[in-house]
């Protein structure tokens, strides 16, 4: 896993590289974002808003995923 944290500005397609376990978190939340056509252009902030999730809480669980 990378030492970089997932931030609000992280592009969704970068998540598997930063923390592969975070992909499962997204999937379990009903967010297939990493496999979405928008993944290369959508930030975590935009994905959270589109799915109605609190950004700070989402970032916390994505970065803590193991």
C-alpha positions in Angstrom: 0.0 0.0 0.0 1.2 3.5 -0.8 2.1 5.9 2.0 -0.1 8.6 0.3 -3.5 9.1 1.8 -6.7 9.2 -0.2 -8.0 12.8 -0.2 -11.0 14.6 -1.5 -9.0 15.5 -4.6 -7.9 11.9 -5.3 -9.2 10.7 -8.6 -11.3 7.5 -8.1 -9.2 5.5 -10.5 -6.1 6.1 -8.2 -7.7 4.4 -5.2 -6.6 0.8 -6.0 -3.0 2.0 -6.2 -3.2 4.0 -3.0 -5.1 1.4 -0.9 -6.4 -1.7 -2.6 -8.5 -2.6 0.4 -10.5 0.7 -0.1 -11.9 -0.8 -3.3 -13.8 -3.4 -1.2 -15.1 -0.6 1.1 -16.5 1.3 -1.8 -18.1 -1.9 -3.2 -19.7 -2.7 0.2 -21.1 0.8 0.3 -22.8 0.2 -3.0 -20.3 2.4 -4.8 -18.9 0.7 -7.9 -16.9 3.8 -8.5 -13.6 2.3 -9.4 -15.2 0.4 -12.2 -17.3 3.3 -13.3 -16.8 5.0 -16.6 -16.2 8.3 -14.6 -13.4 6.8 -12.5 -10.7 8.5 -14.5 -12.2 12.0 -14.1 -14.2 11.9 -10.9 -12.7 12.9 -7.5 -13.6 11.2 -4.2 -15.3 14.4 -3.3 -17.5 14.3 -6.4 -18.2 10.5 -5.9 -19.2 11.1 -2.3 -21.6 13.9 -3.3 -23.1 11.8 -6.1 -23.8 8.9 -3.8 -24.9 11.0 -0.8 -22.1 10.1 1.5 -20.4 12.4 4.1 -17.0 13.1 2.6 -15.1 13.2 5.9 -16.5 9.9 7.0 -15.9 8.3 3.6 -12.3 9.4 3.6 -11.8 8.1 7.1 -13.0 4.6 6.2 -11.1 4.5 2.9 -7.8 5.4 4.5 -8.3 3.0 7.4 -9.2 0.1 5.2 -6.9 -2.9 5.5 
